[in-house]
Amino acid sequence: MVEASKVLVIRFAGEAGLSPKKLQTLEYLGLKRKHWATVIDDTPSYRGMLAAVEREVVWGPLDDEAVSLICERAKLPQEQVDKIKSGELSLLPKLVRLHPPKKGYKEYSWRRGNIGADITPLLKRMA
């Protein structure tokens, strides 16, 4: 069971044209490259960081299916996956590299910021 206080964040924008402040914020989030994903706590400080880079990332709540996809993509050992699914989310990898979405960006090219529950289908297309 996943805690409601976790958020999955995926970086969609490259470095071209970004201000140094936005690049620094993305680095603080751990998202140094395009198509990297991370899981963060849903706290006011992280919300402020996400608001600052809203046009460069998408995020949504972490659910059980997303946790399974992250574990599969990170190729974690089965014992660690079992611990994560039992509630130890601290064992999730800090960063996960993803592929560009299958069938392109057509549904997500204009959507940035909080996309809610649509984060899991997007992760499924990128894993």
N, C-alpha and C positions, 0 to 999 in steps of 0.2 A: 504494500500500500504506500502510495507516494504522499508526502506531506503537501499541504496546499500552499506552503510558503516558498516553493521552489519555482524558478522561472527558467525556461530554455531560451537562449539568445543565439541567433545565427547572424553572422555578418554577411551582408549582400553587396556592399560597395567596396571598390578598390581604393587605392591611395590617391589617385589623380584628382586634383581639385579640392582636397580636404584641407581645412585649416590645421595648423599645428595643435591647436587646442582639442579639436575633434580626434586627431590621431592619438594624442596622449590619453584621451578618455577611452578610446578603443583599446589602447594598450593596457590601461588599468583594468579593463574588463577581461583582458586576456585574449582579445580578438585581434591579433596582429595581421592576419591575412583574410582575404575573401574566402567564403565558404567554410569558415571555422565556426564551431558551436561550443558553447559552454553552458553550464548550469550554475545559476547564482541564487542567493537568497532574495526573497521579496521584501526588501527593507527600503525605507525612504531614501537612504543614500544611493543605493543602486537604482532606484526609480529616477532620481535626479540625473544620474549618469545616462540612463536609457533615454530620458527626455532630451538630453544634449546631443545625442547621436541618433535620434529617431529616424532620420532619413537614410541612415546607413545600415540599420539592423532591423530584424523582425524578431519579435518575442511573443511568448505565450506560456500558459501554465504547463508544468511538467506533469504528464500522466503516466500510467503504467505501460502503455504501449510505447511511448517515447523512451522510457527507461530501457525497455527491451531492445529497441532499435539502437540506442546508444551503446549498450553492452555488446550487441552483435557487431556493430561497426568498429568498436574498439578491440574486438577479439579478446575479451576477458576470459579467464578460466572459469569453469562452471561453478566452483566453490564460491568465488567472488560474486558471480551473478546471483547465486542463491542468497548470499548475505545482503546484497543490494535490494533484491526483491522483498526481503523480509523487513526492510526499513532502514538499513544502514546506508543512506545516500551519500555519506562522506566518502565512501569507497568508489563513487563514480569518477571517471577520469576528468581532470580539470578541463582539457580541451579535446575535441573530436574533429578530425578533418572530414569534410564531406565532399561529395561530387556536386557539380552543378545539377539543378533539378532535371530529371528525365522529362522529356517533351517540352523543355524550355521554360522560360520565365513568364510565359503569356498570362498566367493567372496572377502572378506575383510581381510583375514589373511595375505596377503602379501602387502596390500595397507596401507600406513600410510601417514600422512601429509595432504596436500591440495588435496582433492578428488573432488573438484568443485561441480557441480550440483548433483553428486551421493550422497551427504550428505542427501538429502531429502528421497530417497528410503531407505537408511540405517536407518534413524530416524523412518520411517514408520514400518520397521521390528523390531525396538527396543521399540516402544511405546506401 
